[in-house]
């Protein structure tokens, strides 16, 4: 191979991409990771449920991972990829503003985009006191006044999960269908309040969420607001290879898109693998890292078989 050729090019340097790169580099594979430097969890102060690294700042975790990959000879560059195309048995990868490189295999770990409900102020508080996951942020808002913004079929489920963390939980019906009588009675037995009417925005004071403002002008005091983003796969790069995202639905409501894959990140395109949130929208940081490791191992096994076949 020449200096612009690698066993594997990995697009995306989050937990999935770096874990895949680490496994491959430790298997003496030449690996190039191209990362845009825009991690999904950048707004969050800390990452949680990552055994051995509980509470680590997200960018610190990535810095540690990059150092580990580099210590085994893996290469990491910051940038984006403009196109990928089939070239012989492998792929030609075009980085923005750089020279094209060749790869025998391709691992895409580009993650997803959180599309928030269209309510003014949510984006500015995202990852702080506007959140969605009780396992990622629940402990940090325990015993606080928590609101749940209903925009789809997961609202009541979210209420139940966050009620485990606080006695003061309010469901804002907003644009979702009104809860059924059974749901109202169920939530009422656990002290959950239900507020009718559309939400128009949030109130913030001293860089803290203080309330939820209704279209009527009423402000309901809250310290945290739970929302349901639409998880949209960052899959544009894969379209030219014939891989298109598929919608995930809950009760007829689209909640996410993803690139389908089999165990080890195998896709329907030979030589193309995926890992992390681009294929599993619900994966947390540790799950994405695990998926990256499995994809790296699967890719190495695939290359081993090719190497032995070529040796004949």
DRENDO-1510 file (C-alpha; in Angstrom, 1 decimal, always signed):
<recs>
REC; n; res; u; v; w
REC; 1; UNK; +0.0; +0.0; +0.0 .
REC; 2; UNK; +1.1; +3.6; -0.6 .
REC; 3; UNK; +1.1; +6.4; +1.9 .
REC; 4; UNK; -2.4; +7.4; +0.9 .
REC; 5; UNK; -3.8; +3.9; +1.4 .
REC; 6; UNK; -5.2; +2.3; +4.5 .
REC; 7; UNK; -6.7; -0.9; +5.6 .
REC; 8; UNK; -9.6; +1.0; +7.2 .
REC; 9; UNK; -10.8; +4.6; +7.0 .
REC; 10; UNK; -13.2; +5.6; +9.8 .
REC; 11; UNK; -15.5; +8.6; +9.3 .
REC; 12; UNK; -16.4; +9.9; +12.7 .
REC; 13; UNK; -14.2; +10.1; +15.8 .
REC; 14; UNK; -16.7; +9.7; +18.6 .
REC; 15; UNK; -16.7; +6.7; +21.0 .
REC; 16; UNK; -17.8; +4.3; +18.3 .
REC; 17; UNK; -15.2; +5.4; +15.8 .
REC; 18; UNK; -12.3; +5.6; +18.3 .
REC; 19; UNK; -13.2; +2.2; +19.8 .
REC; 20; UNK; -13.2; +0.7; +16.3 .
REC; 21; UNK; -9.9; +2.4; +15.5 .
REC; 22; UNK; -8.3; +1.1; +18.8 .
REC; 23; UNK; -9.3; -2.5; +18.1 .
REC; 24; UNK; -8.0; -2.3; +14.5 .
REC; 25; UNK; -4.8; -0.6; +15.4 .
REC; 26; UNK; -4.1; -3.2; +18.1 .
REC; 27; UNK; -4.6; -5.8; +15.4 .
REC; 28; UNK; -1.8; -4.0; +13.4 .
REC; 29; UNK; -4.2; -2.6; +10.8 .
REC; 30; UNK; -3.4; +0.8; +9.2 .
REC; 31; UNK; -6.2; +3.1; +10.3 .
REC; 32; UNK; -7.2; +6.6; +9.5 .
REC; 33; UNK; -9.9; +8.4; +11.5 .
REC; 34; UNK; -11.4; +11.5; +10.0 .
REC; 35; UNK; -13.4; +13.5; +12.5 .
REC; 36; UNK; -15.3; +16.8; +12.2 .
REC; 37; UNK; -14.8; +17.6; +15.8 .
REC; 38; UNK; -18.5; +18.2; +16.5 .
REC; 39; UNK; -19.6; +15.5; +19.0 .
REC; 40; UNK; -23.3; +15.1; +19.6 .
REC; 41; UNK; -22.9; +15.4; +23.4 .
REC; 42; UNK; -20.7; +18.5; +23.3 .
REC; 43; UNK; -23.4; +20.6; +25.1 .
REC; 44; UNK; -23.3; +18.3; +28.1 .
REC; 45; UNK; -20.9; +18.9; +30.9 .
REC; 46; UNK; -20.3; +15.3; +31.7 .
REC; 47; UNK; -20.9; +11.8; +30.3 .
REC; 48; UNK; -22.5; +9.2; +32.5 .
REC; 49; UNK; -22.8; +5.4; +32.9 .
REC; 50; UNK; -19.4; +4.9; +31.3 .
REC; 51; UNK; -17.9; +2.4; +33.7 .
REC; 52; UNK; -14.5; +3.6; +34.9 .
REC; 53; UNK; -15.0; +7.1; +33.5 .
REC; 54; UNK; -18.3; +8.1; +35.2 .
REC; 55; UNK; -18.8; +11.9; +35.0 .
REC; 56; UNK; -16.0; +12.5; +32.6 .
REC; 57; UNK; -16.4; +15.6; +30.4 .
REC; 58; UNK; -17.2; +14.4; +26.8 .
REC; 59; UNK; -14.3; +16.1; +25.1 .
REC; 60; UNK; -11.9; +14.8; +27.7 .
REC; 61; UNK; -13.1; +11.3; +27.0 .
REC; 62; UNK; -12.5; +11.8; +23.3 .
REC; 63; UNK; -9.0; +13.2; +23.9 .
REC; 64; UNK; -8.1; +10.2; +26.0 .
REC; 65; UNK; -9.4; +7.9; +23.2 .
REC; 66; UNK; -7.5; +9.8; +20.5 .
REC; 67; UNK; -4.2; +9.4; +22.5 .
REC; 68; UNK; -4.9; +5.7; +23.0 .
REC; 69; UNK; -5.5; +5.1; +19.2 .
REC; 70; UNK; -2.4; +7.1; +18.3 .
REC; 71; UNK; -0.3; +5.1; +20.8 .
REC; 72; UNK; -0.9; +2.0; +18.6 .
REC; 73; UNK; -0.1; +3.8; +15.3 .
REC; 74; UNK; -3.6; +4.9; +14.3 .
REC; 75; UNK; -3.9; +8.3; +12.5 .
REC; 76; UNK; -6.5; +10.9; +13.4 .
REC; 77; UNK; -7.2; +14.1; +11.4 .
REC; 78; UNK; -9.8; +16.7; +11.9 .
REC; 79; UNK; -12.0; +17.4; +8.9 .
REC; 80; UNK; -15.0; +16.2; +6.9 .
REC; 81; UNK; -15.4; +13.8; +4.1 .
REC; 82; UNK; -17.1; +15.2; +0.9 .
REC; 83; UNK; -17.6; +11.9; -0.9 .
REC; 84; UNK; -16.9; +8.2; -0.9 .
REC; 85; UNK; -17.0; +5.9; -4.0 .
REC; 86; UNK; -16.2; +2.4; -4.8 .
REC; 87; UNK; -12.6; +1.9; -6.2 .
REC; 88; UNK; -11.7; -1.7; -7.1 .
REC; 89; UNK; -12.2; -3.9; -4.1 .
REC; 90; UNK; -12.1; -0.9; -1.8 .
REC; 91; UNK; -13.1; +2.7; -1.6 .
REC; 92; UNK; -11.8; +6.1; -2.5 .
REC; 93; UNK; -12.4; +8.7; +0.2 .
REC; 94; UNK; -12.3; +12.4; -0.5 .
REC; 95; UNK; -11.6; +14.6; +2.5 .
REC; 96; UNK; -12.6; +18.3; +2.3 .
REC; 97; UNK; -9.5; +20.3; +1.3 .
REC; 98; UNK; -7.2; +17.3; +1.3 .
REC; 99; UNK; -5.9; +14.6; -0.9 .
REC; 100; UNK; -8.0; +11.5; -1.6 .
REC; 101; UNK; -7.2; +8.3; +0.3 .
REC; 102; UNK; -7.9; +4.7; -0.5 .
REC; 103; UNK; -9.4; +2.2; +2.0 .
REC; 104; UNK; -9.9; -1.5; +1.9 .
REC; 105; UNK; -12.8; -1.2; +4.3 .
REC; 106; UNK; -15.0; +1.7; +5.5 .
REC; 107; UNK; -16.4; +2.3; +8.9 .
REC; 108; UNK; -18.9; +5.1; +9.3 .
REC; 109; UNK; -19.7; +6.4; +12.8 .
REC; 110; UNK; -21.1; +9.8; +12.0 .
REC; 111; UNK; -23.8; +9.7; +14.7 .
REC; 112; UNK; -27.1; +11.6; +14.6 .
REC; 113; UNK; -28.6; +15.0; +14.9 .
REC; 114; UNK; -31.1; +15.8; +17.7 .
REC; 115; UNK; -34.0; +17.7; +16.1 .
REC; 116; UNK; -35.7; +19.4; +19.0 .
REC; 117; UNK; -39.3; +20.4; +19.2 .
REC; 118; UNK; -40.1; +23.8; +17.7 .
REC; 119; UNK; -40.2; +25.8; +21.0 .
REC; 120; UNK; -38.2; +28.9; +21.5 .
REC; 121; UNK; -35.3; +28.6; +23.9 .
REC; 122; UNK; -34.9; +24.8; +23.9 .
REC; 123; UNK; -31.8; +24.7; +21.8 .
REC; 124; UNK; -29.9; +27.1; +24.1 .
REC; 125; UNK; -30.6; +25.0; +27.2 .
REC; 126; UNK; -30.1; +21.6; +25.4 .
REC; 127; UNK; -27.9; +19.3; +27.4 .
REC; 128; UNK; -28.1; +21.5; +30.5 .
REC; 129; UNK; -31.6; +21.7; +31.9 .
REC; 130; UNK; -33.5; +20.7; +28.7 .
REC; 131; UNK; -32.8; +17.0; +28.4 .
REC; 132; UNK; -34.3; +13.7; +27.2 .
REC; 133; UNK; -32.6; +10.8; +28.8 .
REC; 134; UNK; -33.1; +9.8; +32.5 .
REC; 135; UNK; -29.9; +7.7; +32.4 .
REC; 136; UNK; -27.8; +10.4; +30.9 .
REC; 137; UNK; -29.0; +13.4; +33.0 .
REC; 138; UNK; -31.6; +12.1; +35.5 .
REC; 139; UNK; -29.4; +12.0; +38.6 .
REC; 140; UNK; -28.4; +15.6; +38.1 .
REC; 141; UNK; -32.0; +16.8; +38.2 .
REC; 142; UNK; -33.2; +14.5; +41.0 .
REC; 143; UNK; -35.7; +16.1; +43.4 .
REC; 144; UNK; -36.1; +19.1; +41.2 .
REC; 145; UNK; -39.3; +20.5; +39.6 .
REC; 146; UNK; -39.3; +18.6; +36.3 .
REC; 147; UNK; -41.6; +19.2; +33.3 .
REC; 148; UNK; -42.1; +16.7; +30.5 .
REC; 149; UNK; -43.1; +18.3; +27.1 .
REC; 150; UNK; -45.4; +16.0; +25.2 .
REC; 151; UNK; -44.9; +15.9; +21.5 .
REC; 152; UNK; -45.3; +12.2; +20.7 .
REC; 153; UNK; -46.1; +8.8; +22.0 .
REC; 154; UNK; -43.1; +8.6; +24.5 .
REC; 155; UNK; -44.3; +11.4; +26.8 .
REC; 156; UNK; -46.1; +9.3; +29.4 .
REC; 157; UNK; -43.3; +6.8; +29.4 .
REC; 158; UNK; -40.8; +9.6; +30.1 .
REC; 159; UNK; -43.0; +10.9; +32.9 .
REC; 160; UNK; -42.9; +7.5; +34.5 .
REC; 161; UNK; -39.1; +7.3; +34.3 .
REC; 162; UNK; -38.5; +10.8; +35.7 .
REC; 163; UNK; -41.1; +10.3; +38.4 .
REC; 164; UNK; -38.6; +7.8; +39.8 .
REC; 165; UNK; -36.2; +10.7; +40.3 .
REC; 166; UNK; -38.5; +13.4; +41.6 .
REC; 167; UNK; -41.8; +13.8; +43.4 .
REC; 168; UNK; -42.5; +17.0; +41.5 .
REC; 169; UNK; -43.2; +16.1; +37.8 .
REC; 170; UNK; -45.6; +17.9; +35.5 .
REC; 171; UNK; -46.7; +16.7; +32.1 .
REC; 172; UNK; -47.3; +19.6; +29.5 .
REC; 173; UNK; -49.7; +18.3; +27.0 .
REC; 174; UNK; -48.5; +20.9; +24.4 .
REC; 175; UNK; -49.2; +19.6; +20.8 .
REC; 176; UNK; -49.6; +15.9; +21.7 .
REC; 177; UNK; -53.0; +14.1; +22.0 .
REC; 178; UNK; -54.5; +14.6; +25.4 .
REC; 179; UNK; -53.8; +11.7; +27.8 .
REC; 180; UNK; -56.6; +9.1; +28.1 .
REC; 181; UNK; -58.7; +8.9; +31.2 .
REC; 182; UNK; -56.8; +5.8; +32.3 .
REC; 183; UNK; -53.5; +7.6; +31.8 .
REC; 184; UNK; -54.7; +10.6; +33.8 .
REC; 185; UNK; -55.8; +8.4; +36.7 .
REC; 186; UNK; -52.5; +6.4; +36.5 .
REC; 187; UNK; -50.4; +9.6; +36.6 .
REC; 188; UNK; -52.6; +11.2; +39.3 .
REC; 189; UNK; -52.0; +8.3; +41.6 .
REC; 190; UNK; -48.3; +9.1; +41.5 .
REC; 191; UNK; -48.9; +12.8; +42.0 .
REC; 192; UNK; -48.1; +13.9; +38.5 .
REC; 193; UNK; -49.7; +17.1; +37.4 .
REC; 194; UNK; -51.1; +17.6; +33.9 .
REC; 195; UNK; -51.1; +21.1; +32.3 .
REC; 196; UNK; -53.2; +21.6; +29.1 .
REC; 197; UNK; -52.3; +24.2; +26.5 .
REC; 198; UNK; -49.5; +24.8; +24.1 .
REC; 199; UNK; -46.0; +25.7; +25.4 .
REC; 200; UNK; -44.6; +29.0; +23.9 .
REC; 201; UNK; -41.2; +29.0; +25.4 .
REC; 202; UNK; -39.0; +28.7; +28.5 .
REC; 203; UNK; -38.0; +31.2; +31.2 .
REC; 204; UNK; -34.3; +31.5; +32.1 .
REC; 205; UNK; -32.7; +33.5; +34.9 .
REC; 206; UNK; -29.0; +33.6; +35.8 .
REC; 207; UNK; -28.3; +30.9; +33.2 .
REC; 208; UNK; -30.8; +28.5; +34.8 .
REC; 209; UNK; -34.2; +27.3; +33.6 .
REC; 210; UNK; -36.9; +28.7; +35.9 .
REC; 211; UNK; -40.2; +28.0; +34.2 .
REC; 212; UNK; -42.2; +26.9; +31.2 .
REC; 213; UNK; -44.3; +29.6; +29.5 .
REC; 214; UNK; -47.6; +28.7; +28.0 .
REC; 215; UNK; -49.2; +30.4; +25.0 .
REC; 216; UNK; -51.7; +31.9; +27.5 .
REC; 217; UNK; -48.9; +33.7; +29.2 .
REC; 218; UNK; -49.0; +31.6; +32.3 .
REC; 219; UNK; -45.6; +30.5; +33.6 .
REC; 220; UNK; -45.3; +27.2; +35.4 .
REC; 221; UNK; -42.2; +27.1; +37.6 .
REC; 222; UNK; -39.8; +24.3; +36.5 .
REC; 223; UNK; -36.1; +23.6; +37.0 .
REC; 224; UNK; -35.7; +21.0; +34.2 .
REC; 225; UNK; -37.7; +20.2; +31.0 .
REC; 226; UNK; -37.7; +16.8; +29.4 .
REC; 227; UNK; -38.3; +16.7; +25.6 .
REC; 228; UNK; -38.4; +14.1; +22.8 .
REC; 229; UNK; -36.1; +15.0; +20.0 .
REC; 230; UNK; -36.3; +13.3; +16.6 .
REC; 231; UNK; -33.1; +11.4; +16.2 .
REC; 232; UNK; -31.9; +11.9; +12.6 .
REC; 233; UNK; -29.0; +9.8; +11.3 .
REC; 234; UNK; -26.0; +11.7; +9.8 .
REC; 235; UNK; -26.1; +9.4; +6.8 .
REC; 236; UNK; -25.7; +11.7; +3.8 .
REC; 237; UNK; -22.2; +10.3; +3.1 .
REC; 238; UNK; -23.6; +6.8; +2.6 .
REC; 239; UNK; -26.2; +7.8; +0.0 .
REC; 240; UNK; -23.7; +7.6; -2.8 .
REC; 241; UNK; -23.0; +4.0; -1.9 .
REC; 242; UNK; -26.6; +3.1; -1.9 .
REC; 243; UNK; -27.3; +3.1; +1.8 .
REC; 244; UNK; -30.4; +5.1; +2.8 .
REC; 245; UNK; -31.7; +5.7; +6.2 .
REC; 246; UNK; -34.9; +3.9; +7.4 .
REC; 247; UNK; -37.5; +5.5; +9.7 .
REC; 248; UNK; -38.1; +4.1; +13.2 .
REC; 249; UNK; -41.7; +4.4; +14.4 .
REC; 250; UNK; -43.4; +4.2; +17.8 .
REC; 251; UNK; -47.2; +3.9; +17.6 .
REC; 252; UNK; -47.1; +5.3; +14.0 .
REC; 253; UNK; -45.0; +8.3; +15.0 .
REC; 254; UNK; -41.5; +8.6; +13.5 .
REC; 255; UNK; -39.0; +9.0; +16.3 .
REC; 256; UNK; -35.7; +8.4; +14.5 .
REC; 257; UNK; -34.0; +7.4; +11.3 .
REC; 258; UNK; -31.0; +5.0; +11.1 .
REC; 259; UNK; -28.9; +2.9; +8.8 .
REC; 260; UNK; -29.9; -0.8; +9.3 .
REC; 261; UNK; -27.0; -3.1; +10.1 .
REC; 262; UNK; -26.3; -6.6; +11.4 .
REC; 263; UNK; -24.1; -7.7; +14.2 .
REC; 264; UNK; -20.7; -6.2; +14.0 .
REC; 265; UNK; -22.0; -3.2; +12.0 .
REC; 266; UNK; -22.3; -5.1; +8.7 .
REC; 267; UNK; -24.4; -3.3; +6.1 .
REC; 268; UNK; -25.9; -4.5; +2.8 .
REC; 269; UNK; -23.0; -2.9; +1.0 .
REC; 270; UNK; -19.9; -5.2; +1.1 .
REC; 271; UNK; -17.0; -3.6; +2.8 .
REC; 272; UNK; -19.1; -0.8; +4.5 .
REC; 273; UNK; -19.7; -1.0; +8.2 .
REC; 274; UNK; -21.5; +1.3; +10.7 .
REC; 275; UNK; -21.5; +1.7; +14.4 .
REC; 276; UNK; -22.9; +4.0; +17.1 .
REC; 277; UNK; -25.9; +6.3; +16.8 .
REC; 278; UNK; -25.9; +6.3; +13.0 .
REC; 279; UNK; -27.3; +2.8; +13.2 .
REC; 280; UNK; -28.5; +2.6; +16.8 .
REC; 281; UNK; -30.2; +5.9; +17.8 .
REC; 282; UNK; -30.8; +4.8; +21.3 .
REC; 283; UNK; -27.2; +3.8; +22.1 .
REC; 284; UNK; -25.6; +5.7; +25.0 .
REC; 285; UNK; -21.8; +6.5; +25.0 .
REC; 286; UNK; -20.8; +3.2; +26.4 .
REC; 287; UNK; -23.0; +1.3; +24.0 .
REC; 288; UNK; -21.6; +3.2; +21.0 .
REC; 289; UNK; -18.1; +2.4; +22.2 .
REC; 290; UNK; -19.0; -1.3; +22.5 .
REC; 291; UNK; -20.5; -1.3; +19.0 .
REC; 292; UNK; -17.4; +0.3; +17.6 .
REC; 293; UNK; -15.2; -2.4; +19.2 .
REC; 294; UNK; -17.4; -5.1; +17.7 .
REC; 295; UNK; -17.3; -3.5; +14.3 .
REC; 296; UNK; -13.5; -3.2; +14.4 .
REC; 297; UNK; -13.2; -6.9; +15.3 .
REC; 298; UNK; -15.6; -7.8; +12.5 .
REC; 299; UNK; -13.7; -5.7; +10.0 .
REC; 300; UNK; -10.3; -7.2; +11.0 .
REC; 301; UNK; -11.7; -10.8; +10.7 .
REC; 302; UNK; -13.0; -9.8; +7.2 .
REC; 303; UNK; -9.6; -8.5; +6.2 .
REC; 304; UNK; -7.8; -11.6; +7.6 .
REC; 305; UNK; -9.9; -13.8; +5.4 .
REC; 306; UNK; -9.1; -11.6; +2.4 .
REC; 307; UNK; -5.4; -11.7; +3.2 .
REC; 308; UNK; -5.3; -15.5; +3.4 .
REC; 309; UNK; -7.4; -15.8; +0.2 .
REC; 310; UNK; -4.9; -13.4; -1.6 .
REC; 311; UNK; -2.0; -15.5; -0.3 .
REC; 312; UNK; -3.2; -18.4; -2.4 .
</recs>
